[in-house]
Amino acid sequence: CGSHHDRDINAAINILAAGLAVSACGATVRPEGSKSRLCECYVSAAPLQEAAGNP
C-alpha cells in the first residue's frame, strides 16, 4: 500500500496527548509519592564523610 508505520512516533504522540489532556484539566500527571528513575541513577554508592568538630 505504500504506507509507513512508525510505532515509536505514534506512541510518543499518544503519550503527549494523554499528558496534555490531564494537565489541561489541572490534575497532576504523576502521583505525589513516585520518583523518576533518572533521580535514582545519580545517587552515590559511596558513604558521605563528615568532618570532625563543630560546623
C-alpha positions as CSV (number, residue, x, y, z in Angstrom):
1,C,0.0,0.0,0.0
2,G,3.0,2.3,0.4
3,S,2.0,3.2,3.9
4,H,4.7,3.8,6.5
5,H,4.1,2.7,10.2
6,D,6.3,4.1,12.9
7,R,5.1,2.7,16.2
8,D,7.6,4.8,18.3
9,I,6.4,8.1,16.9
10,N,2.8,7.0,17.3
11,A,3.3,6.0,20.9
12,A,5.1,9.3,21.7
13,I,2.2,11.3,20.1
14,N,-0.3,9.3,22.2
15,I,1.6,9.8,25.4
16,L,2.0,13.5,24.8
17,A,-1.7,13.8,24.0
18,A,-2.7,12.0,27.2
19,G,-0.3,14.1,29.3
20,L,-1.6,17.4,27.8
21,A,-5.2,16.3,28.4
22,V,-4.5,15.6,32.0
23,S,-2.6,18.8,32.7
24,A,-5.2,20.9,30.8
25,C,-7.7,19.7,33.4
26,G,-5.5,20.9,36.2
27,A,-4.7,17.4,37.5
28,T,-1.2,16.2,38.4
29,V,0.3,13.9,35.8
30,R,2.4,11.9,38.4
31,P,1.3,10.8,41.8
32,E,3.0,12.7,44.7
33,G,4.9,9.7,46.1
34,S,6.5,8.5,42.8
35,K,10.1,9.3,41.7
36,S,11.7,9.4,38.4
37,R,14.2,6.7,37.5
38,L,16.7,9.4,36.5
39,C,16.9,10.7,40.1
40,E,17.8,7.2,41.3
41,C,20.7,6.9,38.8
42,Y,22.7,9.8,40.3
43,V,22.6,8.6,43.9
44,S,26.2,7.9,45.0
45,A,27.0,4.5,46.4
46,A,29.9,5.8,48.5
47,P,29.1,6.9,52.1
48,L,29.4,10.6,52.9
49,Q,32.3,11.6,55.1
50,E,31.7,14.2,57.7
51,A,34.4,16.4,59.1
52,A,35.1,16.1,62.8
53,G,34.5,19.1,65.0
54,N,32.0,21.9,65.1
55,P,30.5,23.0,61.8
